[in-house]
Amino acid sequence: MPPALKALLAQLAGLAVAFGVGRSGVLPAGIWPLVAVQALAAAGAATLLKSARWWRWIHLGFTPLVAGALLLGIAPGWYLAAFVVFALIYWSSFRTQVPLFLSNPQVAEAVAGLLPRELPPRVIDLGSGTGSLLRPLARLRPDCRCEGVESAPAPYLLSRLLARRQPNIALARGDFWKIDWSDYDLVYAFLSPVPMPAVWRKACAELRPGAVLVSNSFPVEDVEPERIVTLDDRRGTRLYCYLPAGPKPLAKKGIGNR
Ligand SMILES: C[S@@+](CC[C@H](N)C(=O)[O-])C[C@H]1O[C@@H](n2cnc3c(N)ncnc32)[C@H](O)[C@@H]1O
């Protein structure tokens, strides 16, 4: 069951329990006992539905925060505005389970080091966010064509704005599952554990021999990477490098040719 549906069911279960307990007359007067029962019941339902652990905390806090915010009397337009802003940034994260977080310049440097030297390479960033990988990468390798596909409108527009003076960057708004990956020498993914099995299947079906799949932080389960690059950054970032179609025959340099 998708996490968003589980969350909805947990909230509805919490409301049903709160309604039943409220009607039974055992609760003290006032809104807060009712809110507490709803929050506890929703968190309990999330546990029964085997939601990820952080969802229990979200359910515990959700109705108390809603009730508290209602008491503050904030004009409804602000809620709408906040919803629109978050929707434009996170777009389909509730479905894809891939939120927005950004690669740092050390990652771009390491990815640049993985590119073959003897030809102008083509790179695609799957879900390019604000372009925080592609912009430094395009500066480090001016011969490289750096492409990105991003589904969320706000990060995409920001990436277009920030990369407007970098001619070797091409950005598109869309869905990376719908494009062909076979033209790229390096496919970069900084997503989440959820899409990695499908990323691996598509990479195996479409990448050329020698083309590298680099996954920042999220390994492909049960597949041995060709190489793991561990960075000396704050997170100790690990880049998992795979050759889904094997090495390039008779090539000289770059990870794909080892
Ligand atoms: C963790 S962020 C990484 C951003 C960027 N690649 C970086 O390294 O800084 C993942 C991005 O992928 C986007 N995304 C998720 N699924 C997508 C899809 N199917 N097509 C295009 N973009 C997608 C999300 O909107 C999010 O901005």
The ligand as an SDF file (V2000), in Angstrom:
LIG
                    3D

 27 29  0  0  0  0  0  0  0  0999 V2000
   17.1550   14.0270   -4.0830 C   0  0  0  0  0  0  0  0  0  0  0  0
   16.7380   15.1810   -5.3270 S   0  0  0  0  0  0  0  0  0  0  0  0
   18.2750   15.2850   -6.1980 C   0  0  0  0  0  0  0  0  0  0  0  0
   18.4640   16.5850   -6.9320 C   0  0  0  0  0  0  0  0  0  0  0  0
   19.7220   16.6550   -7.7940 C   0  0  0  0  0  0  0  0  0  0  0  0
   19.8680   15.4940   -8.6230 N   0  0  0  0  0  0  0  0  0  0  0  0
   20.9510   16.7940   -6.9470 C   0  0  0  0  0  0  0  0  0  0  0  0
   21.6970   15.8140   -6.8640 O   0  0  0  0  0  0  0  0  0  0  0  0
   21.1570   17.8680   -6.3760 O   0  0  0  0  0  0  0  0  0  0  0  0
   15.7270   14.1500   -6.3820 C   0  0  0  0  0  0  0  0  0  0  0  0
   14.9050   14.9330   -7.3860 C   0  0  0  0  0  0  0  0  0  0  0  0
   14.3100   13.9930   -8.2810 O   0  0  0  0  0  0  0  0  0  0  0  0
   13.0590   14.5090   -8.7000 C   0  0  0  0  0  0  0  0  0  0  0  0
   12.3000   13.3770   -9.2620 N   0  0  0  0  0  0  0  0  0  0  0  0
   11.8110   12.2960   -8.6070 C   0  0  0  0  0  0  0  0  0  0  0  0
   11.2100   11.4470   -9.4670 N   0  0  0  0  0  0  0  0  0  0  0  0
   11.3390   12.0160  -10.7020 C   0  0  0  0  0  0  0  0  0  0  0  0
   10.9460   11.6080  -12.0150 C   0  0  0  0  0  0  0  0  0  0  0  0
   10.3240   10.4490  -12.2220 N   0  0  0  0  0  0  0  0  0  0  0  0
   11.2710   12.4080  -13.0560 N   0  0  0  0  0  0  0  0  0  0  0  0
   11.9170   13.5910  -12.8580 C   0  0  0  0  0  0  0  0  0  0  0  0
   12.3120   14.0170  -11.6430 N   0  0  0  0  0  0  0  0  0  0  0  0
   12.0340   13.2400  -10.5750 C   0  0  0  0  0  0  0  0  0  0  0  0
   12.4870   15.1110   -7.4250 C   0  0  0  0  0  0  0  0  0  0  0  0
   11.5060   16.0890   -7.7380 O   0  0  0  0  0  0  0  0  0  0  0  0
   13.7500   15.7110   -6.7850 C   0  0  0  0  0  0  0  0  0  0  0  0
   13.9000   17.0690   -7.1430 O   0  0  0  0  0  0  0  0  0  0  0  0
  1  2  1  0
  2  3  1  0
  2 10  1  0
  3  4  1  0
  4  5  1  0
  5  6  1  0
  5  7  1  0
  7  8  2  0
  7  9  1  0
 10 11  1  0
 11 12  1  0
 11 26  1  0
 12 13  1  0
 13 14  1  0
 13 24  1  0
 14 15  1  0
 14 23  1  0
 15 16  2  0
 16 17  1  0
 17 18  1  0
 17 23  2  0
 18 19  1  0
 18 20  2  0
 20 21  1  0
 21 22  2  0
 22 23  1  0
 24 25  1  0
 24 26  1  0
 26 27  1  0
M  CHG  2   2   1   9  -1
M  END
$$$$
